[in-house]
């Protein structure tokens, strides 16, 4: 009984994990700027202050690729969790 319930309960959790990954990457700019942690967010903040468009484009590209890969992983994991979902 728990095997059937567990698989169905994992679907929303996997979706929420992918959405939160995107939010987490978006909020790093604020967190790293406030606490002066070295990272992508602080790099983006400094590039924004200095008007360094090349670095800003690179950070946007990196964040976009990570979010797209997270969505791809969710799309790959879904059919394994629920056999009713097919990749067409």
C-alpha positions in Angstrom: 0.0 0.0 0.0 2.7 2.5 0.9 4.6 1.9 -2.4 1.6 3.1 -4.4 1.1 6.2 -2.2 4.8 7.0 -2.1 5.2 7.1 -5.9 2.2 9.4 -6.2 3.4 11.7 -3.4 6.9 12.1 -5.0 5.6 13.8 -8.2 4.7 17.2 -6.5 7.9 17.0 -4.5 10.1 16.6 -7.5 8.3 19.5 -9.2 8.7 21.7 -6.2 12.4 20.9 -6.0 13.0 22.0 -9.5 11.0 25.3 -9.0 12.9 26.0 -5.8 16.3 25.5 -7.5 15.4 28.4 -9.9 14.3 30.6 -7.0 17.4 29.7 -5.0 19.6 30.8 -7.9 17.7 34.0 -8.2 18.0 35.0 -4.6 21.7 34.3 -4.3 22.4 37.8 -5.6 20.7 39.4 -2.6 22.1 36.9 0.0 25.7 37.1 -1.3 25.6 40.9 -1.5 24.2 41.4 2.0 26.6 38.9 3.7 29.6 39.5 1.2 29.8 35.8 0.4 32.0 35.2 -2.7 29.9 33.5 -5.4 27.9 34.0 -8.6 25.4 36.4 -6.9 28.2 38.7 -5.7 29.9 38.5 -9.1 26.6 39.5 -10.7 26.1 42.4 -8.2 29.6 43.8 -8.9 29.1 43.5 -12.7 25.7 45.3 -12.3 27.4 48.2 -10.4 30.2 48.5 -12.9 28.1 48.0 -16.0 30.0 44.9 -17.2 27.5 43.5 -19.6 29.7 40.5 -20.6 29.8 39.2 -17.1 26.1 39.8 -16.6 25.3 37.9 -19.8 27.5 35.0 -18.6 25.8 34.8 -15.2 22.3 34.9 -16.9 23.4 32.2 -19.3 24.7 30.0 -16.4 21.5 30.4 -14.4 19.4 29.7 -17.4 21.3 26.6 -18.2 21.0 25.3 -14.7 17.3 25.9 -14.6 16.8 24.3 -18.0 18.8 21.2 -16.8 16.7 21.0 -13.6 13.6 21.0 -15.7 15.1 18.4 -18.0 15.9 16.2 -15.1 12.4 16.5 -13.8 11.0 15.5 -17.2 13.3 12.4 -17.2 12.5 11.4 -13.6 8.7 11.8 -14.0 8.1 8.7 -16.2 10.1 6.5 -13.8 8.0 7.6 -10.9 4.6 7.4 -12.7 4.4 4.9 -15.5 1.2 6.6 -16.8 3.3 9.5 -18.0 5.0 8.8 -21.3 7.6 10.8 -23.2 6.3 11.4 -26.6 
